[in-house]
Amino acid sequence: MNRLIYRNKAYTGETRDLLSASASIGDALAAESLSVDTLTARVLNYDTRLLPLAADGKLLAAEGVLLAAQTARLGLDKSYRYGEPVWYYHGEDLIGKFYVESIPRTGREAYQLKAVSAVGLLRSSYYYGGIYNGISLAELAADIIRGIIAYRMDPALGETILYGLIRKKSRRDALLDTLFAAGAMIEKDETGLLSIVPQKERTPYGLEETEIYMGGSVAGDTPATQISVTEHSFAALPGDTLVTLFDGEAAAEVLVTPMGAQVRGVLVEFDEPAHDLQAANGVILESGANYAVLGPSSSVTLTGKQYTHTQRVLTKVLSDQGTPNVIQSSACELVSLLNAENVLKRLEAYYGHAVSYQMDLVVTHQKPGDAVTFVDPFGEAASGYIRDLDITMSGILKGSATIVSGYIPTASGNYYEHVAVLTEDTDFVMPPECKGKARVVVIGGGDGGGLGSPGKEGGKASADKYGAAGEGGAPGTPGNGGKIYVETIQASPGQRFAVKIGPGGKGATLDAEAEPGGETTFGALSSADGRSAAEGYVNLFDGSIYGDVGISGIPGGRGSGAGETGTEVVPGEDVEYKGVIYRPGEQGESGHYSSYYGLGGLGGGAAAGAPGGNGERGYVNSQPFANGGEGGDGAVPVKADDGLRRGQGGGAGHGGGGGGGGGPAKGPDSSSTWYGQGGSGGDGGEGGDGAPGMVLVYY
């Protein structure tokens, strides 16, 4: 008997108020999809009441019996609520638990009830996602589902840690990304409650010959010849590109933010995730990696830095024969270094070996996801998993099934769950937790930083004009991070690998050029086979960055010098270094006698970590003779910082300070005057040393 229960009322074929029903039910065997089950049913809905007949205010009767009429109370199309539960049974077997989407009226007492599975309820609202740097599957799933549907989570699976990005999308699609990355699937129990569980091989039960209709076909799927999976990582780095995300009026309007707050403001969404958000002339009320809510403002500019997005493609070639059939998976940005191996294995197991059978079944207790054995349309024994069922109501419930054979589910969760950070020469022993593979990241020593440029010499004075200021020197080039080489190797517990850490290169000096960093090796792997990357390498487990380019240097300050007319002084530039302000030198004292004068030279420019030199004194002697003071020398900066973290390049040498302009001199006889020379520019600063290399072993 077919039975539909809605609002505690049973609609059945026996009572003739269930006219028809059909359901489509599916399962994501490799978590590559997340089906929305559907139910469509035609029902009659009436509630019989007996109303006494009356005329002229008097009850009507015949032969002493009151006359009554039957009436129907209608209106399911007006009284239903979206998301109300509906249960569909065949006999005592639950076909599925669904939730009402709509109930259009099709006749006086007839209605067409349309409902979806719990997953379908997640399609009607958006999830704004974000960047995740280590969130458990249980926590992320709860945030996505947000109480919209009831579910259970396998405790061990819920501890799986995920990294990466979810962009703005429907909650259903966000949940799909999460399940795909973790290798999870959704099961429905006998009450219709959802359970999020690991994909695993199940014990099959047999389909009897009486449960299989004659006929059927083999889909003839073409096995994949190659599987490619893209792993993603996102890092917030100081050198990330600064972009303008919004510029204009933030007109006030009442809205509900992605976090559920009701505010007056404007919601701004980003195509690419951003960090370090700043609002000029405005207030950020709420923000995430994909959006910001701005408070009211007549003109606000929102800026942020785009995350550094690194992608690496894992490829498994299954066959080099015949026509290529390549399966590429790159859309899920929760696929990271930690889980990519398992994702690759799942897709290989499904697309590399699976064969599909189309068969009609007598539906009793079967449901998608079940493992079954059966006799295929050619009379041969086979086994597989039920992927989907399309069911049409009848006395004997008939379902059109797709059964996938040859697919054996593989491991869920993360493949790599540990990381070893090696910073010294050693013999590394692969730990017991190694599962047969290890991802090894070999980082060489960072290169030394380049020498900064010297400041320019200050100009010589004239009879009544100061000398020109010398410009400060430009900083040198920071050292490249150590070369980075990444390889996945076969490894087993107890296996030993010799590790040698490459030293950092020395920074440039006045007498020597910068040195390259040394080679790091792990067994047969060498950093020399890799390349330097400005962004370095990010350890997913703690967000640490290694092997990035050295710190930029600081330009030297301009010395003090003549202004536009030459008779006024333009002060030199201050230089800030590590929070301290270093100033240009002072002007030297001046001398004056009768019609002679000699003005002091101007101060030299500052540099990182050092003030500029003072100008020399101008004077007049008794012969008489007028002498303008020489300009102060530009400062010589301190040595640049060495690489601060493993594999980082040395800092760029800072620029030297510019020389100060010379002081003018004047007297009746030009032969008795001497004009001050400009100060010398400061030497460029030495580059920092590169940091030693390292090895990361994920296992």
Helices and strands as residue ranges (DSSP letters): E 2-6, E 9-12, E 18-26, E 38-44, E 48-52, E 54-55, E 58-59, E 61-62, E 65-66, E 68-72, H 76-79, E 85-90, E 93-102, E 110-116, G 118-124, E 126-127, E 130-136, H 137-145, E 151-153, H 155-158, E 161-166, E 169-170, H 171-182, E 184-188, E 194-198, E 205-206, G 209-211, E 217-218, E 226-235, E 242-250, E 253-256, E 262-269, E 274-280, E 284-287, E 291-294, E 297-306, E 308-317, E 326-329, H 340-351, E 355-362, E 371-375, E 381-392, E 398-405, E 419-422, E 426-429, E 437-443, E 484-490, E 496-500, E 521-522, E 525-526, G 527-529, E 537-538, E 545-546, E 561-562, E 569-570, E 575-577, E 580-582, E 591-593, E 596-598, E 619-621, E 625-627, E 665-666, G 670-672, E 673-674, E 694-698
